[in-house]
């Protein structure tokens, strides 16, 4: 059986060969605890710190501003809960958007429902863009934290984070961004963005699942998320996951080194897919911003189709993801499409295709043929 063409790189990515090679010694022979002072702990400790430097280089920050975590969800929890709890004496108002990943929205909901905070959820426009002026209007005297994702996982829209961060800084508000989808696909420079906190997920940039990072700008003191023996300079206790931290570091190094070439390659494959389908499927439209979006992501709505049925039709040949779950008597739309107010007749037939660094022209052309045939039924 021929493997389906993988076009779900926003869901997860395979290990880069260089990442797998870097990890191998720590899977096979380098088993020491990096907290140990003896010989067996020295190399693991050095490897963790090297990975910290590699991760910091991708984000253009100091190594000591990087805390390793178990992934993007933990990084978001640490950033939002930790900062909110630290600043609660100053205020209890948080601003986020209707476009965020559940790893942000659910944290905000928890803080509101269980810890006495208030949250303003800013709307997005029909292209999925957040208006910086809308964020500015939402700021109150008791606002302490703003969280806006860098790039959306479903439609790929890239937000004007630098503008929003400038507004936050002007009002003395801490700014967080979830960069799980943008890191490794576009430039992610914490100084250019102007953010105070940034979350990273390893498995979105060709590193293993179960590892991530949180950038904490020097001087910020979010409440410690996990207590114990004081690893990660006291920010996150627990013996370091050396194997996967090494993988994340190498993935960040590769991403930074090859960013320009990878962006061009992914955009070419994305556009070839979109153009090819547009030529064969008349009743189709793009979800999200046509320009301000990730180079690898295209969310396409097929008029009056059902996404789950389309996935069934293409599933043996193409791996993609749906923007809606259609049942006998109901349609469950993603909150992202709802936030964009995509009409039901389009939203229910939405598929997300996300290409990768090594996606080929041949794969794209085969995928176009398969998807176009399914859409024609």
N, C-alpha and C positions, 0 to 999 in steps of 0.2 A: 504493500500500500504506500502510495506517495504521500509524504507529509503535507498538510495544508500550508499554504503561504502564510507566514506570520505577519500580520499587520495590526498588532495590538501592543506595540512597544510602550505606550503610555500605561498599560496595565502592569507590565514588568518587562525586564530585559534579560537576555542570556548573559552569562559571565563573559567578559572580554577575555580572549586567550592570554593576554598579558596579565590580567587580574588573576586568572586561575594559576598561572605560573608563579606569580608572586606569593600566592597563598599556600602553595603546595608544601614548602618546608614546615609551615606551621600546622599543617595537617598531619605530617608524617614524623617529623623529628624534633622540631622546636616547640616542645610542650610546656615549657616552664611558665611559672606565674610571674608576670612582670613586676609584682610587688616584692618578690624575693630578692634578697641582696646577694645571693650566691650566683655561681656561674650560670646555672640554668635559667635564671631570671633576667640576666643582662641583655641577651639578644632580643627576647620578647619585649622588654622595656624600650630598647632602642627602636624596634620596629614600630611600636605604638607611637613613639614621638616622631618618627619619620613620616608615618601616615598623617599625623596631626599637621606637620609642615606641608605635606602634599595637599591636604584638604584646604588648609589656609591659603595656599597659593592659588587654588581655583577661585576662591572667594575674595582674594586680595585683602586678607586680614592677618592679624598676628596669630601665630600658633596657639598662644595661651588663651585666645578668644574662642577656641574650638573645644566643645565638649562632645564626646562620642556617646551615642544613645543606641537604642534598639531599632530606630527607624524614624520616619517622618511623623508618625502619630505620637510617639513619645516626645519627640522634639517640640511639637506643637503644644502638647500638654504641659511640658516643663516651662515653655516660654510664657504661655497664657496664664496658667494657674500660678506659676511662681511669681510672675510680675504683678498680677492682680493682688495677690496676697501681700506682697511687699508694700504695695502702694495704697492699700485699702484705707489707711488713715487719711490719705490725701483726697481720695475720691473713690467712687464705686461704679463709674460709668465706662463702658467699653463700646467701641465702634467696630463693626465688621461688615461684611457684605452678604447678600443673598446668594452669592456665587461660590462661596468657599467650599472646600472639602469638608465632609463630616468630621474630620479630625480637628477642625477649628470650630465649626458650628455646634457640635455636641459639647465641646469644652465650654463654649460660651453659655450654652443652655444649662450646663451643670452649675456654672458660677452664678447664674441668675436664679435657678430653682433651689439651690442648696446653700449658697454662701452669701446671699444678700446683695449681689451686684445687679446692675441694670445694663442692658445692651440695646444699642440702636443698630438695626440691620439696614444698611444702605442698599437701595435698589441699583440694578444695572440697566443699561439701555438694551435695545433690540439686538445689538451686536455683541452684547456681553461686556461692555465697557463701563467701568466705574468713573463717575464724574468727580474729579478732585474737589470741585466747588460744593458738591453734595456732601462730601466728607467734612469739609470745612464748616458747612452749615449745621452739621450734626454735633460738632464739638461744643461741650458745655464746660462750665467752670470746674466741674468734678470729673471730667474725662481724664482717664489715666493711661489708656491703652487703645491703640488702633491696630487691627490685623486685616490685611488685604493680601490675597494670594498673588504671587508674581505672574503665574500663567495658569490658566484653567486646564484641568485634566481632561475635560470632555470636549470642549470646542477649541481649545488652544489659544484663546484670547490672552494677550499680554497686557497687563495693566500698567498705568502710568505711576509706578511706585515712587519714582524720584520726586514727582510733583506732590504726591500725597505725603511723602516723608518730610518734604519741606514745610508743608502746612502743619504737620504734627510737631515738628521741631519749633516752629514759630509759636506754638501754643504750649510748649513744654510737655508734650504728650509722647510717650514711648511708642515706637513704631516697630511692628513685627510683620514679616512676610513669610509665607510658605512657598519655598522655592523647590519643592519636590519635583515638579514637572519641568522647570526651566533649567536647572543646573545640568550642564553637559550638552544642552541644546542651543542655548543662547548665552551671551555673556552675563555672568552673575557676579557683580562687583559690589561689595557692601558699601564701599565709599561712594561710588557713583550713584547707587540706589539711595544712600543716606539712611539706611535702616539701623535699628538698634539690636534687633533679634532676627535671625533667619534660620529656617528649618530645612533640612536636607534628608533625602531618603536614598540609601545606597542602591536598592534594587531598581531604581528608575534610571540609573546611569551606569549599568553594566557591572555593578558590584553585587554581592550576595544580598539575599533577603535577611532581615534581622539586624541590620546595622544602619545607623544614620548619624547625623551630627547636628548640633545646635551652635550657631554663632551667637555669642553674648558680648556685646560691645563693652570694652574696658570701662569700669566704673559702675555698670549696672549690677544690681544684686538681687536677682529674682530668688524667691525662697527656694531652698534646696528641695528637690523633687523626691530623691531617694536617699535615705539615711543608712549609714553603715560604717564601713572601715575607712571612708574618706578618699576613695579613688577619684580620678578626674578632678583633682585639686579641691575635693570636697563637694563638687557639684552633683556627682552621681556615683553613689556607692555601688560596690559589686566588682568582682574580679573582671578585668577587661576581656572582652571577646576578641582576643588577639588575632585569630584567624581572619575574621571578617573585617576587623578594623584595618588590617593590612590590605585586604581586598578593596575596601573603600578608598584608602589612600592611593593605591595604584590606579583605580578607576578615575579618581580626580586628576591625577597626573596625566593620564591618557586623554581625558576630556579637555583639559586645558591645552595640551600640546596640539591636538588635532581639531580644535573647535571650528576654525574657519573652514577647513576642508569638509568636515562632517556637516556643518550647516548647509553648505552649498549642495552636497550630495543629497541630503534628506529633502531639501526644498525642491530639488529637481524631481525626485521620485514622488513627492507629495503632489506637485503640480501636474506631473504626467498622469497620475491616477485621477485627479480631479478633471483634467481636460478630457481624458479618454472616456470617462463616464458621462461628462457633459455632452460629448458628441453623440452618444448612443442612447441616453436617457433624457427625454425632454422634460418630464415632470420631476425635476430634482432641483434642490437649491442648497446653498451653503449656509450652515449655522455658524455664527461668530463673525469676527471682524475679518474682512478680506486681506488686510495688510498687517495689522498689529496682532500677529499670531505666531505660534511656534512653527518652525520650519518643517516639522515632521507630521503635523496634525491636520486632518480635514474631517469635519463633521458634516455629513450629507443627509438631507431629509428627502425621502422618496414619497411623493404625494399619495395619500390614501393607501399606503402600504402598512404592514405591521412588522416592526423591527424583529420580533422573535421569529416570525415566519421567514423573513429574509435570511436570518442567521441559520435557520434550519436548512434552507435551500443551498447556502454557500458553505456550510460548515465543514464538509469533507474536503473542500478545496481552499478556503480562505478563512483565517482566524481574525475576527474583528469583534467589536462590542456594540451593544445596543444602547440607545438613549431612552428607550421606553420598554416596558413589559406589558404586553397585550394579552388579556384574558377573554373568556367568552363574553362577559358582560361589562368589562371595565378596561381602562388603560391606565397604567401607572407610569407617569412621566418622571424623568429625572428632575431634581430640584433646579438644576442648571437651566434646562429648557423652559421650565416654568418661570424662573426668574427673568429669562429673556422674553417671556410671553410669546413663544413660538406657537402659532395656531395648531390646534390638535391634529388637523388633517395632515400637517407636515411633521409635527413632533413625534407622532406615534410611529412614523416610519424612518426614524433617525438611526443611522449607523455611524460609529466613529472608526476611522482608519488612522493608524499611526505607524509610520514607517520607521526603519532603523538605519543605522550606519551602513549596514551591508545589504540592505534591500536592493535588488537588482532590477534592471529594466525588464528582463524576462519575467520576473515575478509580478511586476506591476501590470504588464500587458496581459498575463494570464488572469490576474485578479480582475482587471477591467472586464474581460470577456465573461467571467463567471458571474460577477455582480450584475452586469448589464442584462444577462440572460435571466437572472432571478427577478430583477426589477420589471422585466417585460411580461412576466406571468400574471 
